Amino acid sequence: MIDYTADLRTRLGAALSAHERRQHSLEGRRHAAVAVVLVDSDAERHDGDPLRAEDIDMSEVPGAISADELRSLDGRMVGVAGGAAFLLCRRASRLKRHAGQWALPGGRLDDGETPLDAALRELDEELGLRLGPDSVVGWLDDYPTRSGYLITPVVLWGGEDPHLDPAPEEVFAVYRIGLHALRDTEPRFVSIPESNRPVLQLPLGNDLIHAPTAAILFQLRQVGLLGRSGERVDHLEQPVFAWR
């Protein structure tokens, strides 16, 4: 595990500051911001998934999956809590767009808002967690999506054990994913006939996380945890089910 300490915040902040953040122009896209919120977690208390494996549809996962993998990939987020972690949401099934998918808290910028304003507001609205500008650890690259958004990610220090109150109309459940699980995962890059760009898959728990969420987390892994400054993610493709 990775301990949730002031030293971790300092190290992550230094690694993100050393990375020259890539920004994109909107070019007709809608600007959105997401928050990568770092908290502490307990391997027992914060483990488990309220969904059963039989309730999760894995049929749209792209790429070749072996029989052994298929037995372990049931879509549940289990076995990944413990130590310093980030908050990951499973979107509510009633949403009109991207229902049930994995997401970081965030959303569109309102008129006059900065990306930080929007990320902090959305974090409060979605998870009931109020943070201020002093919680910023650093920034990651903009990621243009197939569905017409330009996502700006900010990394925030959320406190050891903040009270979370997920908004049921937007969030089905919120999970604490240990940074050790993100660091130790083996990213996958698969081909799809609809694009010449590689689709990124991050194995976490019993599922595969895809871009855009996976692209942001992958850059946090590469730049923040592994110190690989300058590694880009905007060339990484999303699965077709995320294009809509």
PyRosetta script that sets phi, psi and omega in degrees:
from pyrosetta import init, pose_from_sequence

init()
pose = pose_from_sequence("MIDYTADLRTRLGAALSAHERRQHSLEGRRHAAVAVVLVDSDAERHDGDPLRAEDIDMSEVPGAISADELRSLDGRMVGVAGGAAFLLCRRASRLKRHAGQWALPGGRLDDGETPLDAALRELDEELGLRLGPDSVVGWLDDYPTRSGYLITPVVLWGGEDPHLDPAPEEVFAVYRIGLHALRDTEPRFVSIPESNRPVLQLPLGNDLIHAPTAAILFQLRQVGLLGRSGERVDHLEQPVFAWR")
pose.set_psi(1, 163.9)
pose.set_omega(1, 176.3)
pose.set_phi(2, -111.0)
pose.set_psi(2, 123.0)
pose.set_omega(2, -177.1)
pose.set_phi(3, -70.9)
pose.set_psi(3, 142.0)
pose.set_omega(3, 178.5)
pose.set_phi(4, -88.8)
pose.set_psi(4, 95.5)
pose.set_omega(4, -173.9)
pose.set_phi(5, -135.1)
pose.set_psi(5, 165.9)
pose.set_omega(5, 175.2)
pose.set_phi(6, -61.6)
pose.set_psi(6, -32.6)
pose.set_omega(6, 178.3)
pose.set_phi(7, -64.7)
pose.set_psi(7, -37.8)
pose.set_omega(7, 176.6)
pose.set_phi(8, -61.6)
pose.set_psi(8, -44.7)
pose.set_omega(8, 178.8)
pose.set_phi(9, -59.4)
pose.set_psi(9, -42.6)
pose.set_omega(9, -179.9)
pose.set_phi(10, -63.4)
pose.set_psi(10, -44.9)
pose.set_omega(10, -178.5)
pose.set_phi(11, -65.8)
pose.set_psi(11, -42.9)
pose.set_omega(11, 178.0)
pose.set_phi(12, -65.4)
pose.set_psi(12, -41.7)
pose.set_omega(12, 178.6)
pose.set_phi(13, -61.0)
pose.set_psi(13, -41.4)
pose.set_omega(13, 179.3)
pose.set_phi(14, -66.2)
pose.set_psi(14, -41.4)
pose.set_omega(14, -179.8)
pose.set_phi(15, -65.7)
pose.set_psi(15, -41.1)
pose.set_omega(15, 179.5)
pose.set_phi(16, -70.5)
pose.set_psi(16, -34.8)
pose.set_omega(16, 178.4)
pose.set_phi(17, -67.7)
pose.set_psi(17, -31.8)
pose.set_omega(17, 179.9)
pose.set_phi(18, -73.9)
pose.set_psi(18, -14.5)
pose.set_omega(18, -179.4)
pose.set_phi(19, -90.0)
pose.set_psi(19, 125.6)
pose.set_omega(19, 177.3)
pose.set_phi(20, -79.3)
pose.set_psi(20, 105.2)
pose.set_omega(20, -172.9)
pose.set_phi(21, -66.0)
pose.set_psi(21, 134.3)
pose.set_omega(21, 178.1)
pose.set_phi(22, -92.4)
pose.set_psi(22, 125.3)
pose.set_omega(22, 177.0)
pose.set_phi(23, -110.7)
pose.set_psi(23, 147.4)
pose.set_omega(23, 178.6)
pose.set_phi(24, -117.7)
pose.set_psi(24, 149.1)
pose.set_omega(24, 171.6)
pose.set_phi(25, -76.7)
pose.set_psi(25, 156.5)
pose.set_omega(25, -175.2)
pose.set_phi(26, -65.8)
pose.set_psi(26, -43.9)
pose.set_omega(26, 179.4)
pose.set_phi(27, 49.2)
pose.set_psi(27, 47.0)
pose.set_omega(27, 178.0)
pose.set_phi(28, 87.4)
pose.set_psi(28, -7.6)
pose.set_omega(28, 178.0)
pose.set_phi(29, -79.3)
pose.set_psi(29, 162.7)
pose.set_omega(29, 174.2)
pose.set_phi(30, -93.5)
pose.set_psi(30, 135.3)
pose.set_omega(30, -176.2)
pose.set_phi(31, -83.7)
pose.set_psi(31, 132.2)
pose.set_omega(31, 177.4)
pose.set_phi(32, -133.9)
pose.set_psi(32, 161.7)
pose.set_omega(32, 177.5)
pose.set_phi(33, -135.2)
pose.set_psi(33, 145.1)
pose.set_omega(33, 175.4)
pose.set_phi(34, -128.9)
pose.set_psi(34, 155.3)
pose.set_omega(34, -179.0)
pose.set_phi(35, -112.1)
pose.set_psi(35, 125.0)
pose.set_omega(35, 169.3)
pose.set_phi(36, -95.9)
pose.set_psi(36, 101.0)
pose.set_omega(36, -171.0)
pose.set_phi(37, -97.4)
pose.set_psi(37, 121.6)
pose.set_omega(37, -178.0)
pose.set_phi(38, -98.0)
pose.set_psi(38, 126.1)
pose.set_omega(38, -179.5)
pose.set_phi(39, -136.8)
pose.set_psi(39, 178.4)
pose.set_omega(39, 172.5)
pose.set_phi(40, -92.7)
pose.set_psi(40, 163.9)
pose.set_omega(40, 177.9)
pose.set_phi(41, -152.5)
pose.set_psi(41, 157.7)
pose.set_omega(41, 178.7)
pose.set_phi(42, -114.3)
pose.set_psi(42, 131.6)
pose.set_omega(42, -173.4)
pose.set_phi(43, -61.3)
pose.set_psi(43, -26.6)
pose.set_omega(43, 179.6)
pose.set_phi(44, -98.0)
pose.set_psi(44, -49.5)
pose.set_omega(44, -174.2)
pose.set_phi(45, -65.0)
pose.set_psi(45, -33.7)
pose.set_omega(45, -175.3)
pose.set_phi(46, -105.3)
pose.set_psi(46, 13.6)
pose.set_omega(46, 177.2)
pose.set_phi(47, -91.6)
pose.set_psi(47, 162.5)
pose.set_omega(47, 176.7)
pose.set_phi(48, 107.3)
pose.set_psi(48, 158.6)
pose.set_omega(48, -178.4)
pose.set_phi(49, -135.5)
pose.set_psi(49, 128.9)
pose.set_omega(49, 179.5)
pose.set_phi(50, -67.6)
pose.set_psi(50, -15.8)
pose.set_omega(50, 178.1)
pose.set_phi(51, -88.7)
pose.set_psi(51, 146.1)
pose.set_omega(51, 172.3)
pose.set_phi(52, -89.8)
pose.set_psi(52, 153.7)
pose.set_omega(52, -178.8)
pose.set_phi(53, -58.2)
pose.set_psi(53, -37.6)
pose.set_omega(53, -177.3)
pose.set_phi(54, -70.4)
pose.set_psi(54, -11.3)
pose.set_omega(54, 178.3)
pose.set_phi(55, -90.9)
pose.set_psi(55, -1.0)
pose.set_omega(55, -173.1)
pose.set_phi(56, -112.6)
pose.set_psi(56, 129.5)
pose.set_omega(56, -179.3)
pose.set_phi(57, -94.0)
pose.set_psi(57, 114.7)
pose.set_omega(57, 179.5)
pose.set_phi(58, -103.2)
pose.set_psi(58, 10.6)
pose.set_omega(58, -171.2)
pose.set_phi(59, -69.4)
pose.set_psi(59, -22.0)
pose.set_omega(59, -176.3)
pose.set_phi(60, -94.6)
pose.set_psi(60, 3.9)
pose.set_omega(60, 179.9)
pose.set_phi(61, -66.9)
pose.set_psi(61, 122.1)
pose.set_omega(61, -178.3)
pose.set_phi(62, -78.2)
pose.set_psi(62, 160.8)
pose.set_omega(62, 175.0)
pose.set_phi(63, 92.6)
pose.set_psi(63, 160.8)
pose.set_omega(63, 179.7)
pose.set_phi(64, -78.2)
pose.set_psi(64, 127.4)
pose.set_omega(64, 179.3)
pose.set_phi(65, -121.2)
pose.set_psi(65, 125.5)
pose.set_omega(65, -178.4)
pose.set_phi(66, -69.9)
pose.set_psi(66, 165.1)
pose.set_omega(66, 179.3)
pose.set_phi(67, -61.7)
pose.set_psi(67, -39.0)
pose.set_omega(67, 179.0)
pose.set_phi(68, -64.1)
pose.set_psi(68, -43.8)
pose.set_omega(68, 178.8)
pose.set_phi(69, -63.2)
pose.set_psi(69, -40.9)
pose.set_omega(69, -176.6)
pose.set_phi(70, -62.6)
pose.set_psi(70, -33.1)
pose.set_omega(70, 178.7)
pose.set_phi(71, -68.3)
pose.set_psi(71, -31.1)
pose.set_omega(71, -178.3)
pose.set_phi(72, -93.0)
pose.set_psi(72, -21.6)
pose.set_omega(72, -178.9)
pose.set_phi(73, -92.5)
pose.set_psi(73, 92.9)
pose.set_omega(73, 179.6)
pose.set_phi(74, -113.2)
pose.set_psi(74, 7.1)
pose.set_omega(74, 175.7)
pose.set_phi(75, 88.3)
pose.set_psi(75, -6.6)
pose.set_omega(75, -178.8)
pose.set_phi(76, -84.8)
pose.set_psi(76, 149.3)
pose.set_omega(76, 178.9)
pose.set_phi(77, -103.2)
pose.set_psi(77, 91.6)
pose.set_omega(77, -176.8)
pose.set_phi(78, -133.6)
pose.set_psi(78, 155.3)
pose.set_omega(78, 173.5)
pose.set_phi(79, 73.6)
pose.set_psi(79, 20.9)
pose.set_omega(79, -176.4)
pose.set_phi(80, -121.2)
pose.set_psi(80, -4.0)
pose.set_omega(80, -179.9)
pose.set_phi(81, -79.2)
pose.set_psi(81, 163.2)
pose.set_omega(81, 178.1)
pose.set_phi(82, 126.1)
pose.set_psi(82, 121.6)
pose.set_omega(82, 179.3)
pose.set_phi(83, 75.6)
pose.set_psi(83, -163.8)
pose.set_omega(83, 178.5)
pose.set_phi(84, -55.2)
pose.set_psi(84, 136.0)
pose.set_omega(84, -172.3)
pose.set_phi(85, -145.6)
pose.set_psi(85, 167.0)
pose.set_omega(85, 170.8)
pose.set_phi(86, -117.9)
pose.set_psi(86, 156.7)
pose.set_omega(86, -179.5)
pose.set_phi(87, -90.1)
pose.set_psi(87, 128.4)
pose.set_omega(87, 178.7)
pose.set_phi(88, -126.1)
pose.set_psi(88, 134.1)
pose.set_omega(88, -176.8)
pose.set_phi(89, -108.1)
pose.set_psi(89, 143.6)
pose.set_omega(89, 165.5)
pose.set_phi(90, -99.8)
pose.set_psi(90, 120.8)
pose.set_omega(90, -174.2)
pose.set_phi(91, -67.7)
pose.set_psi(91, 150.0)
pose.set_omega(91, -179.5)
pose.set_phi(92, -63.4)
pose.set_psi(92, 144.3)
pose.set_omega(92, -176.8)
pose.set_phi(93, -71.8)
pose.set_psi(93, -16.2)
pose.set_omega(93, -177.1)
pose.set_phi(94, -85.3)
pose.set_psi(94, -6.1)
pose.set_omega(94, -178.3)
pose.set_phi(95, -67.4)
pose.set_psi(95, 149.7)
pose.set_omega(95, -179.4)
pose.set_phi(96, -74.7)
pose.set_psi(96, -30.1)
pose.set_omega(96, -177.0)
pose.set_phi(97, -123.7)
pose.set_psi(97, 133.0)
pose.set_omega(97, 173.8)
pose.set_phi(98, 58.5)
pose.set_psi(98, 36.8)
pose.set_omega(98, 179.5)
pose.set_phi(99, -61.3)
pose.set_psi(99, 138.1)
pose.set_omega(99, 176.3)
pose.set_phi(100, 76.7)
pose.set_psi(100, -5.1)
pose.set_omega(100, -177.2)
pose.set_phi(101, -81.6)
pose.set_psi(101, 162.7)
pose.set_omega(101, 175.7)
pose.set_phi(102, -76.6)
pose.set_psi(102, 141.4)
pose.set_omega(102, -178.2)
pose.set_phi(103, -155.5)
pose.set_psi(103, 155.0)
pose.set_omega(103, 168.4)
pose.set_phi(104, -92.0)
pose.set_psi(104, 147.6)
pose.set_omega(104, 178.9)
pose.set_phi(105, -59.5)
pose.set_psi(105, 134.5)
pose.set_omega(105, -179.6)
pose.set_phi(106, 161.7)
pose.set_psi(106, -177.2)
pose.set_omega(106, -179.3)
pose.set_phi(107, 173.9)
pose.set_psi(107, -168.4)
pose.set_omega(107, -175.9)
pose.set_phi(108, -67.6)
pose.set_psi(108, 148.6)
pose.set_omega(108, 172.6)
pose.set_phi(109, -75.4)
pose.set_psi(109, 132.9)
pose.set_omega(109, 170.5)
pose.set_phi(110, -78.4)
pose.set_psi(110, 164.9)
pose.set_omega(110, 179.6)
pose.set_phi(111, -55.7)
pose.set_psi(111, 129.0)
pose.set_omega(111, 176.9)
pose.set_phi(112, 84.5)
pose.set_psi(112, -4.4)
pose.set_omega(112, -179.3)
pose.set_phi(113, -84.3)
pose.set_psi(113, 149.6)
pose.set_omega(113, 167.1)
pose.set_phi(114, -90.2)
pose.set_psi(114, 164.2)
pose.set_omega(114, 175.3)
pose.set_phi(115, -55.9)
pose.set_psi(115, -37.6)
pose.set_omega(115, 178.6)
pose.set_phi(116, -66.7)
pose.set_psi(116, -43.1)
pose.set_omega(116, 176.6)
pose.set_phi(117, -54.5)
pose.set_psi(117, -48.3)
pose.set_omega(117, -175.8)
pose.set_phi(118, -66.5)
pose.set_psi(118, -43.0)
pose.set_omega(118, -179.4)
pose.set_phi(119, -62.1)
pose.set_psi(119, -43.4)
pose.set_omega(119, 179.9)
pose.set_phi(120, -67.8)
pose.set_psi(120, -40.2)
pose.set_omega(120, 179.4)
pose.set_phi(121, -65.2)
pose.set_psi(121, -47.1)
pose.set_omega(121, -178.7)
pose.set_phi(122, -64.6)
pose.set_psi(122, -36.3)
pose.set_omega(122, 177.6)
pose.set_phi(123, -61.5)
pose.set_psi(123, -41.0)
pose.set_omega(123, 177.4)
pose.set_phi(124, -67.3)
pose.set_psi(124, -44.9)
pose.set_omega(124, -177.5)
pose.set_phi(125, -67.8)
pose.set_psi(125, -38.9)
pose.set_omega(125, -175.1)
pose.set_phi(126, -84.6)
pose.set_psi(126, -39.8)
pose.set_omega(126, -173.1)
pose.set_phi(127, -119.8)
pose.set_psi(127, -1.0)
pose.set_omega(127, -178.9)
pose.set_phi(128, 66.6)
pose.set_psi(128, 24.9)
pose.set_omega(128, -178.4)
pose.set_phi(129, -109.4)
pose.set_psi(129, 117.1)
pose.set_omega(129, -178.6)
pose.set_phi(130, -102.0)
pose.set_psi(130, 117.4)
pose.set_omega(130, 176.1)
pose.set_phi(131, -124.6)
pose.set_psi(131, 161.6)
pose.set_omega(131, 179.0)
pose.set_phi(132, -113.8)
pose.set_psi(132, 177.6)
pose.set_omega(132, 179.8)
pose.set_phi(133, -58.7)
pose.set_psi(133, -23.7)
pose.set_omega(133, 179.7)
pose.set_phi(134, -71.9)
pose.set_psi(134, -6.0)
pose.set_omega(134, 178.9)
pose.set_phi(135, -85.8)
pose.set_psi(135, -6.1)
pose.set_omega(135, -175.9)
pose.set_phi(136, -67.7)
pose.set_psi(136, 126.6)
pose.set_omega(136, 174.1)
pose.set_phi(137, -95.3)
pose.set_psi(137, -37.9)
pose.set_omega(137, 179.8)
pose.set_phi(138, 170.9)
pose.set_psi(138, -175.2)
pose.set_omega(138, -174.6)
pose.set_phi(139, -126.8)
pose.set_psi(139, 153.0)
pose.set_omega(139, 174.9)
pose.set_phi(140, -117.0)
pose.set_psi(140, 173.2)
pose.set_omega(140, -176.1)
pose.set_phi(141, -65.7)
pose.set_psi(141, 150.4)
pose.set_omega(141, 168.2)
pose.set_phi(142, -62.1)
pose.set_psi(142, 145.9)
pose.set_omega(142, 176.5)
pose.set_phi(143, -128.7)
pose.set_psi(143, 114.9)
pose.set_omega(143, 177.2)
pose.set_phi(144, -79.9)
pose.set_psi(144, 132.8)
pose.set_omega(144, -177.6)
pose.set_phi(145, -104.0)
pose.set_psi(145, 161.3)
pose.set_omega(145, 176.8)
pose.set_phi(146, -69.2)
pose.set_psi(146, -24.4)
pose.set_omega(146, -177.0)
pose.set_phi(147, -87.9)
pose.set_psi(147, 8.6)
pose.set_omega(147, 171.2)
pose.set_phi(148, 96.4)
pose.set_psi(148, 23.3)
pose.set_omega(148, 178.4)
pose.set_phi(149, -117.3)
pose.set_psi(149, 155.3)
pose.set_omega(149, 168.3)
pose.set_phi(150, -116.7)
pose.set_psi(150, 113.1)
pose.set_omega(150, -173.7)
pose.set_phi(151, -98.2)
pose.set_psi(151, 127.0)
pose.set_omega(151, 174.2)
pose.set_phi(152, -107.9)
pose.set_psi(152, 116.6)
pose.set_omega(152, -178.0)
pose.set_phi(153, -96.9)
pose.set_psi(153, 136.8)
pose.set_omega(153, 174.9)
pose.set_phi(154, -122.4)
pose.set_psi(154, 138.2)
pose.set_omega(154, 178.2)
pose.set_phi(155, -96.5)
pose.set_psi(155, 126.8)
pose.set_omega(155, -174.5)
pose.set_phi(156, -122.6)
pose.set_psi(156, 146.9)
pose.set_omega(156, 175.1)
pose.set_phi(157, -93.4)
pose.set_psi(157, 110.3)
pose.set_omega(157, -170.0)
pose.set_phi(158, -92.7)
pose.set_psi(158, -7.1)
pose.set_omega(158, -176.5)
pose.set_phi(159, 95.4)
pose.set_psi(159, 158.5)
pose.set_omega(159, -172.0)
pose.set_phi(160, -58.4)
pose.set_psi(160, -53.9)
pose.set_omega(160, -174.2)
pose.set_phi(161, -142.2)
pose.set_psi(161, 68.1)
pose.set_omega(161, -177.1)
pose.set_phi(162, -69.0)
pose.set_psi(162, 149.3)
pose.set_omega(162, 174.1)
pose.set_phi(163, -74.7)
pose.set_psi(163, 129.4)
pose.set_omega(163, 179.6)
pose.set_phi(164, -115.5)
pose.set_psi(164, 137.2)
pose.set_omega(164, 180.0)
pose.set_phi(165, -132.8)
pose.set_psi(165, 79.0)
pose.set_omega(165, -174.7)
pose.set_phi(166, -61.0)
pose.set_psi(166, 137.5)
pose.set_omega(166, 176.5)
pose.set_phi(167, -76.2)
pose.set_psi(167, 115.3)
pose.set_omega(167, -172.1)
pose.set_phi(168, -63.9)
pose.set_psi(168, -25.1)
pose.set_omega(168, 179.4)
pose.set_phi(169, -73.4)
pose.set_psi(169, -14.8)
pose.set_omega(169, -179.2)
pose.set_phi(170, -118.8)
pose.set_psi(170, -31.8)
pose.set_omega(170, -171.9)
pose.set_phi(171, -124.7)
pose.set_psi(171, 122.0)
pose.set_omega(171, 175.0)
pose.set_phi(172, -76.2)
pose.set_psi(172, -43.8)
pose.set_omega(172, -179.9)
pose.set_phi(173, -159.0)
pose.set_psi(173, 155.0)
pose.set_omega(173, 176.6)
pose.set_phi(174, -122.7)
pose.set_psi(174, 137.4)
pose.set_omega(174, -173.6)
pose.set_phi(175, -121.7)
pose.set_psi(175, 150.4)
pose.set_omega(175, 173.3)
pose.set_phi(176, -105.5)
pose.set_psi(176, 112.8)
pose.set_omega(176, -176.1)
pose.set_phi(177, -104.3)
pose.set_psi(177, 114.8)
pose.set_omega(177, -178.5)
pose.set_phi(178, -58.5)
pose.set_psi(178, 136.8)
pose.set_omega(178, 177.6)
pose.set_phi(179, -61.2)
pose.set_psi(179, -25.9)
pose.set_omega(179, 177.2)
pose.set_phi(180, -64.1)
pose.set_psi(180, -35.4)
pose.set_omega(180, 178.6)
pose.set_phi(181, -67.8)
pose.set_psi(181, -38.1)
pose.set_omega(181, 176.7)
pose.set_phi(182, -67.9)
pose.set_psi(182, -43.5)
pose.set_omega(182, 179.4)
pose.set_phi(183, -62.6)
pose.set_psi(183, -40.6)
pose.set_omega(183, -171.2)
pose.set_phi(184, -90.8)
pose.set_psi(184, -6.8)
pose.set_omega(184, -179.7)
pose.set_phi(185, -69.2)
pose.set_psi(185, 158.0)
pose.set_omega(185, 177.0)
pose.set_phi(186, -108.0)
pose.set_psi(186, 101.1)
pose.set_omega(186, -179.0)
pose.set_phi(187, -58.2)
pose.set_psi(187, 146.1)
pose.set_omega(187, 178.2)
pose.set_phi(188, -116.0)
pose.set_psi(188, 146.2)
pose.set_omega(188, 177.3)
pose.set_phi(189, -128.8)
pose.set_psi(189, 115.3)
pose.set_omega(189, -175.0)
pose.set_phi(190, -119.7)
pose.set_psi(190, 157.7)
pose.set_omega(190, -180.0)
pose.set_phi(191, -99.5)
pose.set_psi(191, 146.2)
pose.set_omega(191, 172.9)
pose.set_phi(192, -131.2)
pose.set_psi(192, 149.7)
pose.set_omega(192, -177.8)
pose.set_phi(193, -67.1)
pose.set_psi(193, -20.4)
pose.set_omega(193, -175.3)
pose.set_phi(194, -80.6)
pose.set_psi(194, -8.2)
pose.set_omega(194, -175.0)
pose.set_phi(195, -153.7)
pose.set_psi(195, 151.4)
pose.set_omega(195, 174.4)
pose.set_phi(196, -94.8)
pose.set_psi(196, 5.8)
pose.set_omega(196, 177.4)
pose.set_phi(197, -96.5)
pose.set_psi(197, 145.5)
pose.set_omega(197, -179.4)
pose.set_phi(198, -73.2)
pose.set_psi(198, 137.3)
pose.set_omega(198, 174.0)
pose.set_phi(199, -85.0)
pose.set_psi(199, 125.9)
pose.set_omega(199, 179.1)
pose.set_phi(200, -87.5)
pose.set_psi(200, 133.7)
pose.set_omega(200, 172.4)
pose.set_phi(201, -127.4)
pose.set_psi(201, 129.5)
pose.set_omega(201, 175.4)
pose.set_phi(202, -109.6)
pose.set_psi(202, 110.4)
pose.set_omega(202, 175.6)
pose.set_phi(203, -69.9)
pose.set_psi(203, 118.7)
pose.set_omega(203, 175.6)
pose.set_phi(204, -139.4)
pose.set_psi(204, 131.7)
pose.set_omega(204, -175.2)
pose.set_phi(205, 59.6)
pose.set_psi(205, -132.7)
pose.set_omega(205, 177.6)
pose.set_phi(206, -105.9)
pose.set_psi(206, 31.5)
pose.set_omega(206, -177.3)
pose.set_phi(207, -140.3)
pose.set_psi(207, 171.8)
pose.set_omega(207, 175.2)
pose.set_phi(208, -117.1)
pose.set_psi(208, 118.5)
pose.set_omega(208, 178.3)
pose.set_phi(209, -87.4)
pose.set_psi(209, 135.6)
pose.set_omega(209, -178.1)
pose.set_phi(210, -114.1)
pose.set_psi(210, 164.6)
pose.set_omega(210, 174.2)
pose.set_phi(211, -66.5)
pose.set_psi(211, 150.3)
pose.set_omega(211, 11.4)
pose.set_phi(212, -80.3)
pose.set_psi(212, -24.1)
pose.set_omega(212, -178.6)
pose.set_phi(213, -58.2)
pose.set_psi(213, -43.8)
pose.set_omega(213, -178.7)
pose.set_phi(214, -64.2)
pose.set_psi(214, -33.9)
pose.set_omega(214, -180.0)
pose.set_phi(215, -64.5)
pose.set_psi(215, -41.5)
pose.set_omega(215, 179.7)
pose.set_phi(216, -66.7)
pose.set_psi(216, -45.4)
pose.set_omega(216, -180.0)
pose.set_phi(217, -67.2)
pose.set_psi(217, -36.0)
pose.set_omega(217, 178.3)
pose.set_phi(218, -63.3)
pose.set_psi(218, -41.4)
pose.set_omega(218, 178.6)
pose.set_phi(219, -68.9)
pose.set_psi(219, -35.3)
pose.set_omega(219, 173.6)
pose.set_phi(220, -59.8)
pose.set_psi(220, -42.4)
pose.set_omega(220, 177.7)
pose.set_phi(221, -61.8)
pose.set_psi(221, -52.5)
pose.set_omega(221, -173.9)
pose.set_phi(222, -66.8)
pose.set_psi(222, -47.8)
pose.set_omega(222, -174.2)
pose.set_phi(223, -85.3)
pose.set_psi(223, -49.8)
pose.set_omega(223, -173.7)
pose.set_phi(224, -77.5)
pose.set_psi(224, -44.7)
pose.set_omega(224, -174.6)
pose.set_phi(225, -91.3)
pose.set_psi(225, -34.0)
pose.set_omega(225, -176.7)
pose.set_phi(226, -105.1)
pose.set_psi(226, -4.5)
pose.set_omega(226, 175.3)
pose.set_phi(227, 70.9)
pose.set_psi(227, 25.5)
pose.set_omega(227, -177.8)
pose.set_phi(228, -93.8)
pose.set_psi(228, 71.1)
pose.set_omega(228, -177.4)
pose.set_phi(229, -58.0)
pose.set_psi(229, 139.8)
pose.set_omega(229, 176.2)
pose.set_phi(230, 90.9)
pose.set_psi(230, -2.9)
pose.set_omega(230, 179.4)
pose.set_phi(231, -74.7)
pose.set_psi(231, 128.3)
pose.set_omega(231, -174.0)
pose.set_phi(232, -101.5)
pose.set_psi(232, 158.5)
pose.set_omega(232, -178.9)
pose.set_phi(233, -133.1)
pose.set_psi(233, -4.3)
pose.set_omega(233, -174.1)
pose.set_phi(234, -71.0)
pose.set_psi(234, -9.4)
pose.set_omega(234, 176.3)
pose.set_phi(235, -87.7)
pose.set_psi(235, -7.3)
pose.set_omega(235, -176.7)
pose.set_phi(236, -81.8)
pose.set_psi(236, 136.1)
pose.set_omega(236, -172.5)
pose.set_phi(237, -89.0)
pose.set_psi(237, 157.3)
pose.set_omega(237, 172.7)
pose.set_phi(238, -97.7)
pose.set_psi(238, 153.7)
pose.set_omega(238, 172.2)
pose.set_phi(239, -67.9)
pose.set_psi(239, 157.4)
pose.set_omega(239, -174.6)
pose.set_phi(240, -60.3)
pose.set_psi(240, -33.3)
pose.set_omega(240, -178.6)
pose.set_phi(241, -65.3)
pose.set_psi(241, -16.1)
pose.set_omega(241, 177.9)
pose.set_phi(242, -94.8)
pose.set_psi(242, -1.9)
pose.set_omega(242, -178.8)
pose.set_phi(243, -75.6)
pose.set_psi(243, -21.3)
pose.set_omega(243, -172.1)
pose.set_phi(244, -79.7)
pose.dump_pdb("model.pdb")
